[in-house]
Amino acid sequence: MTLLNLFSSRARMGNGDIQSDDRSILLMVVLLLGLVFVPIIGLHVAAVALGPEAGTSPPDNLAHHATPPKPTRG
């Protein structure tokens, strides 16, 4: 069987089969893209909802958490 025979037999089929195949492929593409992008979008929404305070501490709180420098000899 050659590609010409495959394409010519495919062209003789009804449009209902081709549209059904196209829909199933589109569904799979949408599902796979959803698996990739939904967690990323969810993380961005959570970061915006929690605000910048949740991720970083204000600069005035950093002073009492810092360790003093070690004394040097001599």
SVG drawing of the C-alpha trace seen along z (x, -y; Angstrom):
<svg xmlns="http://www.w3.org/2000/svg" viewBox="-21 -48 68 50">
<polyline fill="none" stroke="black" stroke-width="0.4" points="0.0,0.0 1.4,-3.4 0.6,-6.8 -1.4,-7.6 -3.7,-4.7 -4.0,-5.7 -4.9,-9.3 -7.3,-8.3 -9.2,-5.9 -9.3,-8.5 -10.8,-11.0 -13.6,-8.7 -14.7,-8.3 -17.6,-10.4 -16.9,-13.7 -18.4,-12.3 -15.5,-10.0 -12.9,-12.8 -14.7,-15.2 -14.9,-12.6 -11.1,-11.9 -10.4,-15.6 -12.5,-16.1 -10.8,-13.2 -7.3,-14.6 -8.4,-18.1 -9.7,-16.7 -6.4,-14.9 -4.4,-18.0 -6.5,-20.1 -6.2,-17.6 -2.4,-17.3 -2.1,-21.1 -4.3,-21.3 -2.0,-18.9 0.9,-21.2 -0.6,-24.7 -3.2,-24.3 -0.7,-23.7 1.4,-26.7 -1.6,-29.0 -2.7,-27.7 0.6,-28.6 0.5,-32.0 -3.0,-32.6 -2.0,-31.4 1.1,-33.7 -1.1,-36.7 -3.8,-35.8 -1.3,-35.4 0.5,-38.6 4.2,-39.5 4.0,-39.3 3.7,-35.5 6.8,-34.9 9.3,-37.5 9.8,-39.0 9.9,-42.7 13.4,-44.3 12.9,-45.5 12.5,-41.8 15.8,-40.8 17.9,-42.8 17.3,-40.5 17.7,-37.3 21.1,-38.2 24.2,-36.7 26.8,-39.1 30.2,-39.0 32.8,-36.7 35.6,-38.5 39.0,-38.4 42.3,-37.7 44.9,-40.3"/>
</svg>
